[in-house]
Amino acid sequence: MTPHFLTRILAPESVAVFGASDRPGSLGQVVFAKLRDGGFRGRLLAVNPRHRTVQGQPALAELSAADGPVDVAVIATPAATVPDIVRQCLRHGVRGAVVLSAGFGELGQAGRKRERELVALASAGGLRLIGPNCLGVMRPSAGFNATFSRNTASPGEIALVSQSGAICTALLDWAEQEQIGFSSVVSVGNAADVSFGDLLDYLALDRETRSILLYIEGVRDARAFMSGLRAAARTKPVIVVKPGRHAASASAAMS
């Protein structure tokens, strides 16, 4: 059986962090430190043209300087730089990216246009995107934490997929107190490319996942979502939370 395309993103053997930084509190500093110090057993690359080293590790000016393949790119740079980074990824044969960067569809018409162009560029080269404007992804059993969340999830059997970064963070806070673990945590953000349907297809066959929790603000492709939901629900419980009926939930959904 051919591996699902999300395997490279959620269970990578090599990761490149664009925007990896030494600046305390910056997105690139937090994400790179979590990957470096969190027990990730794969190859970790820092890509930053402004620095020769990042957090004591050699930094690459461009991905073309990398020795060997890269499974997933984690992009933590301003929105204007993301298309060029995607082009670097395409030239290097990268097939998955997690775009933490904001400044896309959440910013109105101009942002939506920028987002459409980004997805078209990536899709033309066979690169799949999680995000943009997302918290990131975790695979706790592999020590893979490509997020800027304050907490790192413990290994467990629940998969959490959320459009809201704030809800994702709140659930991780609560789960830490209750000693509840996760098989995967995925913040999809604007969900411009990889969809809930894609993730359900993957999680339906994931041996580490015994139940799935979805926090959904909206679905772009209802047919793909229902197909993935049916596939997953045949083998494990799926809980879907849809906010927006009350003022408090609508406010959380805006985050």
C-alpha positions in Angstrom: 0.0 0.0 0.0 1.3 3.5 -0.9 1.9 5.6 2.2 -0.6 8.4 2.7 0.8 11.8 1.7 0.2 13.1 5.3 2.7 10.5 6.6 5.6 12.7 5.5 4.1 15.7 7.3 2.9 14.1 10.5 5.7 11.4 10.8 8.7 13.0 9.1 12.3 11.8 9.1 13.7 15.1 8.2 12.4 18.7 8.9 13.6 22.1 7.6 12.5 25.2 9.6 12.4 28.3 7.5 12.8 31.4 9.7 14.6 29.5 12.5 16.0 32.1 14.8 17.9 33.0 18.0 15.6 35.9 18.8 13.8 35.1 22.1 10.1 34.7 21.7 10.1 34.9 17.9 8.0 32.3 16.0 11.1 30.8 14.5 13.0 30.6 17.8 10.1 28.9 19.6 9.4 26.3 16.9 13.0 25.4 16.3 13.6 25.0 20.0 10.6 22.8 20.5 11.8 20.5 17.7 15.4 20.5 18.8 14.7 19.9 22.5 11.5 17.9 22.3 12.9 14.5 21.4 12.5 14.6 17.7 14.7 11.8 16.4 14.9 12.8 12.7 17.2 15.3 10.9 16.5 18.9 11.8 17.7 21.8 9.5 17.6 25.5 10.2 17.1 27.7 7.2 17.8 31.4 7.6 19.9 33.5 5.1 20.7 36.1 7.8 22.5 33.8 10.2 25.3 31.2 9.9 24.2 29.4 13.1 20.8 29.1 14.9 20.6 27.9 18.5 24.1 26.5 18.2 23.4 24.6 15.0 24.7 25.5 11.5 22.1 27.4 9.4 21.5 27.1 5.7 21.0 30.2 3.6 18.7 28.3 1.2 17.3 24.8 1.1 19.4 24.0 -1.9 22.4 23.7 0.5 20.7 20.8 2.3 22.4 17.4 2.0 19.7 14.9 1.4 15.9 14.9 1.1 13.5 16.8 3.3 10.1 15.4 4.2 8.5 18.5 5.6 9.1 22.3 5.7 7.9 24.3 8.6 7.5 27.9 7.5 7.7 30.7 10.2 8.4 33.8 8.1 6.4 36.8 6.9 3.7 36.1 4.4 5.5 38.0 1.6 8.4 35.5 1.8 6.4 32.3 1.7 6.0 31.9 -2.1 9.8 32.0 -2.6 10.2 29.5 0.2 7.6 27.2 -1.5 9.7 27.5 -4.8 12.8 26.4 -2.9 10.8 23.4 -1.5 9.6 22.5 -4.9 13.1 22.6 -6.4 14.4 20.3 -3.5 11.5 17.8 -3.9 9.8 18.6 -0.6 6.2 17.3 -0.7 4.8 18.7 2.5 4.8 22.1 4.4 3.3 23.5 7.5 2.8 27.2 7.0 2.6 29.0 10.4 2.7 32.4 8.8 -0.3 34.7 9.0 -1.3 37.3 6.4 -3.4 35.3 4.0 -7.1 34.5 3.7 -7.9 35.8 7.2 -7.0 39.4 6.1 -9.7 40.0 3.5 -9.8 40.1 -0.3 -6.1 40.8 -0.8 -5.1 38.0 1.6 -7.5 35.5 0.0 -5.9 36.3 -3.4 -2.4 35.7 -1.9 -3.7 32.5 -0.4 -5.1 31.2 -3.7 -1.9 32.0 -5.5 0.1 30.2 -2.9 -2.0 27.0 -3.1 -1.9 27.1 -6.9 1.9 27.4 -6.8 2.3 24.5 -4.4 -0.2 22.3 -6.1 1.4 22.7 -9.5 4.6 21.1 -8.0 2.9 18.4 -5.9 3.5 20.1 -2.6 0.7 19.9 0.1 0.2 22.6 2.6 -1.2 22.7 6.2 -2.3 26.2 7.1 -1.5 29.0 6.5 -2.1 30.9 9.7 -2.0 27.9 11.9 -0.5 26.8 15.3 1.3 23.8 13.7 1.3 20.1 14.2 2.4 17.5 16.8 3.1 13.8 16.8 3.9 13.2 20.5 5.0 9.6 20.2 7.8 10.7 17.7 8.8 13.8 19.8 7.7 15.9 16.8 6.3 19.3 17.9 6.3 21.8 15.1 4.1 24.3 16.9 4.5 27.5 18.9 2.1 26.2 21.6 3.1 26.7 25.2 2.4 23.1 26.0 3.7 19.9 24.4 1.1 17.1 24.3 1.8 13.8 25.9 1.5 10.6 23.8 -2.0 9.1 23.7 -4.7 7.8 21.5 -6.8 10.8 20.7 -6.3 12.8 17.5 -7.2 16.5 17.8 -7.8 18.6 14.6 -8.8 22.2 15.1 -9.3 25.3 12.9 -8.9 27.6 15.9 -5.4 27.9 17.4 -6.9 29.3 20.6 -9.2 26.3 21.1 -6.3 24.0 20.3 -4.1 25.7 23.0 -6.9 25.7 25.5 -7.5 21.9 25.0 -3.8 21.2 25.4 -3.8 23.2 28.6 -6.7 21.2 30.0 -5.4 17.9 28.7 -2.1 18.5 30.5 -3.9 19.0 33.8 -6.0 15.9 33.3 -3.0 13.8 32.1 -4.7 13.1 28.7 -2.5 12.4 25.7 -2.8 12.7 21.9 -1.8 10.6 18.9 -1.7 13.7 16.8 -2.5 17.4 17.1 -3.2 19.4 13.9 -4.0 23.0 13.7 -5.2 23.6 10.2 -5.6 27.4 10.4 -7.1 28.6 7.1 -7.2 25.1 5.8 -6.3 26.4 2.3 -5.1 23.1 1.0 -5.0 20.0 3.3 -8.6 19.6 4.5 -10.5 17.9 7.3 -11.4 15.2 4.7 -7.7 14.5 4.0 -6.9 14.3 7.7 -9.9 12.0 8.4 -8.7 9.7 5.7 -5.3 9.5 7.3 -6.5 9.2 10.9 -9.0 6.5 9.9 -6.0 4.2 9.2 -3.6 5.5 11.8 -2.9 2.7 14.3 -2.0 5.2 17.1 -5.4 6.9 16.9 -8.4 5.3 18.6 -10.7 8.4 18.6 -10.8 11.7 16.8 -11.9 15.1 18.0 -12.6 17.8 15.4 -13.2 21.5 16.0 -14.6 22.9 12.8 -15.6 26.5 12.0 -16.3 25.8 8.3 -15.8 23.1 5.6 -14.7 24.0 2.1 -15.3 20.6 0.5 -18.3 19.0 2.0 -18.1 15.9 -0.2 -14.5 15.2 0.8 -15.3 15.8 4.4 -18.3 13.4 4.5 -16.3 10.8 2.7 -13.4 11.1 5.2 -15.9 11.2 8.1 -17.6 8.0 6.9 -14.3 6.2 6.5 -13.1 7.2 10.0 -16.4 6.5 11.8 -16.4 2.9 10.6 -13.4 2.1 12.8 -13.3 4.7 15.6 -15.4 7.3 17.4 -15.4 10.8 15.8 -16.6 13.8 17.7 -17.3 17.0 15.8 -17.6 20.4 17.6 -19.1 23.2 15.5 -19.0 26.7 17.1 -21.0 29.8 16.3 -24.5 29.4 17.7 -23.7 31.5 20.8 -21.7 34.7 21.2 -18.9 33.1 23.3 -18.2 30.4 20.8 -18.4 32.8 17.9 -15.8 34.9 19.6 -13.5 32.0 20.1 -13.8 31.0 16.5 -12.5 34.4 15.4 -9.1 33.5 17.0 
